[in-house]
C-alpha cells in the first residue's frame, strides 16, 4: 500500500493525509463528517475496535496513528497476538511479551510485572495502546491486561484510563479450545467479555489491494465476506469452484505451476 500511494517513510506528510482520508471515509459511512468533531477534545480512556477483513488496511491505519503520536513525542504501545503480525507494526511486539501474560491464562490470572518494575512507568505515560488481531486471543488475556493497567495506573476506568485500539476480524481465526465445541469457543471470545460493552466498533470495508477492475476478483471477495457472515451451515460455492471435479483439480487451479520441476540452487540451500 505504501508503494501504491508513493509513501516511502511513515513519518512523511502523505501517510498522515491518507490516515485522515480513512477516518473521513469511516465517518462518512456512519453518516457523520469530520467537522462535527472539530470542537471535541481528543478522546482519552476510550476503547475502540477496528474491524476489517484481510487487506482492508488495518496495519496501515495503526502505523499512521502511531507515526502521528510519536512525531509529537508521545508514547504509544503497539502489540499483536502473534509474532508474525507484530512484524507489520512499527515497533510492534507480542502482547504476551509486552504485558507479561502467562501462557496458560485463566479468569483470575495476573500479569508478570509489579508496580516497582519499569513496566508501570511505561504504561502510565502511554497515550495509546494498539492491540492487533485480538479476536484470536482468549478474552482472559485482555481482561488480565485490563485489570493490571487499572492497578498500576490507580484508575478505576477500563484499562486504567488509557485509550486502547483493538483490531482484527471475527470472521478469521477464533481462540483455539482443545476439544471444545462451538459454545466453548464462542464463550472464550472477546465479545463475551464484560469489557465489550465499553467498546466502540469502527469498520474498514474496502479491500485496498483488490483490483476492482477485474470482475472475477470482486466476486470472489464478495463470496468470502458472505461465507463469513452466512448463518446457514451450507454455503453455495461459486461456479468456478463447482466446475472442479476433484481435489487435485482444485489444487492445480490454485497452484498451476505445482507440477513443474525447479532447478536446484545450492546457494539458496546454503543460506
C-alpha positions in Angstrom: 0.0 0.0 0.0 2.9 2.4 0.7 4.1 1.8 -2.8 0.6 2.4 -4.2 0.4 5.8 -2.6 4.1 6.6 -3.0 4.8 6.7 0.7 8.4 6.0 1.5 8.7 6.9 5.2 6.0 6.5 7.8 6.7 10.0 9.2 6.0 11.7 5.9 3.0 14.0 5.5 1.5 11.7 2.9 0.9 8.9 5.5 -0.9 11.5 7.7 -3.0 12.7 4.9 -4.1 9.2 4.0 -4.8 8.4 7.6 -7.2 11.4 7.7 -8.8 10.2 4.5 -9.5 6.8 6.1 -11.0 8.5 9.1 -13.2 10.7 6.9 -14.3 7.6 5.0 -15.4 5.8 8.1 -17.3 8.9 9.4 -19.0 9.3 6.0 -20.2 5.7 6.1 -21.6 6.4 9.6 -23.5 9.5 8.4 -21.1 12.0 10.1 -18.5 14.5 9.0 -15.1 15.5 10.3 -16.4 19.0 11.0 -18.7 17.6 13.6 -15.8 16.8 15.9 -13.6 19.8 15.5 -14.6 21.3 18.8 -14.4 17.9 20.6 -11.3 17.2 22.8 -9.2 14.2 21.8 -10.6 11.0 23.4 -9.0 9.7 26.5 -9.8 6.4 28.1 -11.9 5.0 25.3 -11.8 1.5 23.8 -12.1 1.1 20.1 -12.3 -2.0 17.9 -11.1 -1.6 14.3 -12.9 -4.3 12.4 -11.8 -5.1 8.9 -11.3 -8.1 6.6 -7.9 -9.1 5.3 -6.2 -6.3 3.2 -8.6 -3.7 4.4 -5.7 -1.5 5.6 -5.8 -2.0 9.4 -2.0 -2.2 9.8 -1.6 0.9 7.6 -4.1 2.8 9.9 -2.2 1.7 13.0 1.1 2.8 11.7 -0.4 6.2 10.6 -1.8 6.8 14.0 1.5 5.8 15.7 3.6 7.9 13.5 1.4 11.0 14.3 1.7 10.4 18.1 5.4 9.7 18.1 6.0 12.7 15.9 4.6 14.7 18.8 6.9 12.8 21.2 4.0 10.8 22.8 4.4 7.2 23.9 2.3 4.6 22.1 2.5 0.9 22.6 2.0 -1.5 19.6 1.3 -5.2 20.3 -0.2 -8.1 18.4 -1.4 -11.5 19.2 1.4 -13.3 17.3 5.0 -12.6 16.4 4.4 -12.6 12.6 1.6 -10.0 12.9 3.8 -7.8 15.2 6.4 -7.5 12.4 3.8 -5.5 10.4 3.6 -2.9 13.1 6.1 -0.1 13.7 7.9 -1.1 16.9 5.4 -3.9 17.4 5.8 -6.8 19.9 3.7 -9.6 21.0 1.1 -8.9 23.7 2.4 -11.7 25.9 5.9 -10.2 25.8 4.9 -6.6 26.5 2.3 -7.3 29.2 4.0 -10.4 30.6 0.8 -12.5 30.1 1.1 -16.1 31.3 0.8 -18.9 28.7 -2.0 -20.8 30.5 -4.1 -17.7 31.2 -7.4 -18.1 33.1 -10.0 -15.8 34.5 -8.0 -14.8 37.6 -4.6 -14.7 36.0 -2.2 -11.8 36.7 0.4 -10.1 34.5 4.0 -10.9 35.4 5.2 -7.4 36.4 5.0 -5.4 39.6 4.5 -1.7 40.4 8.2 -1.5 41.2 9.3 -2.6 37.7 9.8 -0.4 34.7 6.6 -1.6 33.0 4.1 0.5 35.1 6.0 3.7 34.3 5.8 2.9 30.6 2.1 2.2 30.8 1.3 5.2 32.9 2.9 7.6 30.4 1.4 5.9 27.3 -1.2 7.8 25.3 -2.4 4.9 23.3 -2.2 1.1 23.2 -2.9 -0.7 19.9 -3.6 -4.4 20.0 -3.9 -6.1 16.7 -5.5 -9.5 15.9 -7.1 -9.6 19.3 -10.0 -11.9 18.2 -7.7 -14.9 18.2 -6.8 -14.3 21.9 -8.7 -15.6 24.9 -10.9 -13.0 26.5 -8.9 -13.7 29.7 -5.8 -12.2 28.1 -7.5 -8.9 27.5 -9.2 -9.0 30.9 -5.9 -9.7 32.7 -4.2 -6.8 31.0 -7.1 -4.5 31.8 -7.0 -5.4 35.5 -3.3 -4.9 35.6 -3.4 -1.4 34.0 -6.2 -0.3 36.4 -3.9 -1.4 39.2 -0.7 0.2 38.1 -2.4 3.5 36.9 -4.5 3.7 40.1 -7.5 4.4 37.9 -10.8 2.6 38.0 -11.7 3.3 34.4 -11.2 0.5 31.9 -7.5 -0.1 31.1 -6.6 2.5 33.7 -7.9 5.4 31.6 -5.6 4.6 28.7 -7.1 4.8 25.2 -6.9 1.4 23.6 -7.5 0.4 20.0 -8.2 -3.3 19.5 -8.3 -4.7 16.0 -8.9 -7.8 13.9 -11.7 -9.7 12.2 -14.0 -12.1 13.9 -14.5 -13.9 10.6 -11.0 -15.2 10.9 -9.3 -17.5 13.5 -11.0 -17.6 16.9 -9.4 -18.8 20.1 -8.4 -22.4 20.0 -10.1 -24.5 22.6 -8.8 -28.1 22.9 -11.6 -30.5 22.1 -14.0 -27.6 22.6 -17.3 -27.3 20.8 -18.9 -24.2 19.3 -20.3 -23.0 22.6 -16.9 -23.3 24.4 -15.1 -21.5 21.6 -17.5 -18.6 21.4 -17.5 -18.2 25.2 -13.8 -17.6 25.2 -14.1 -14.8 22.6 -13.6 -11.2 23.4 -17.2 -10.4 22.6 -18.2 -12.5 25.6 -16.0 -10.3 27.9 -17.6 -7.7 30.2 -15.3 -5.2 28.5 -17.1 -5.5 25.2 -20.0 -3.2 26.4 -17.4 -0.3 26.6 -16.0 -0.9 23.1 -16.8 1.4 20.1 -16.6 -0.5 16.8 -15.3 1.1 13.7 -15.1 -0.7 10.4 -12.9 -0.7 7.3 -14.9 -2.0 4.3 -12.9 -1.7 1.1 -10.1 -4.2 0.2 -7.2 -1.9 -0.5 -5.2 -4.5 -2.5 -8.0 -5.7 -4.7 -8.1 -4.8 -8.4 -11.8 -3.9 -8.6 -11.5 -3.7 -12.4 -11.3 -7.5 -12.5 -14.9 -8.8 -12.0 -13.6 -12.2 -11.0 -11.6 -10.9 -8.1 -14.5 -8.7 -6.9 -17.0 -11.6 -7.0 -14.6 -13.9 -5.1 -14.1 -11.3 -2.3 -17.8 -10.9 -2.0 -18.2 -14.6 -1.7 -15.6 -14.8 1.1 -17.5 -12.0 3.0 -20.8 -13.8 2.6 -19.3 -17.1 3.7 -18.0 -15.5 6.9 -21.4 -13.9 7.8 -23.8 -16.6 6.4 -25.7 -18.2 9.3 -26.5 -21.3 7.2 -24.4 -24.4 7.5 -24.4 -25.0 3.8 -22.6 -22.4 1.6 -23.2 -22.2 -2.1 -19.8 -22.3 -3.8 -19.0 -20.1 -6.9 -19.4 -21.7 -10.3 -15.7 -21.6 -10.9 -15.1 -23.9 -7.9 -18.2 -26.1 -8.6 -16.8 -27.0 -12.1 -13.8 -28.7 -10.5 -14.4 -32.4 -10.0 -11.5 -33.5 -7.8 -9.4 -32.1 -5.1 -6.4 -32.4 -7.4 -8.1 -30.2 -9.9 -8.7 -27.6 -7.2 -5.0 -27.7 -6.2 -3.8 -27.2 -9.7 -6.2 -24.4 -10.4 -4.8 -22.5 -7.4 -1.2 -23.5 -8.0 -0.9 -24.1 -11.8 2.9 -24.5 -11.7 2.9 -27.1 -8.9 4.0 -29.9 -11.2 6.8 -28.0 -12.8 10.2 -29.0 -11.7 12.5 -26.3 -10.3 16.2 -26.4 -10.8 18.1 -27.0 -7.6 20.0 -24.0 -6.3 22.8 -24.9 -3.9 23.4 -21.3 -3.0 19.8 -21.0 -1.7 20.2 -24.1 0.5 23.4 -22.6 1.9 21.6 -19.5 3.1 
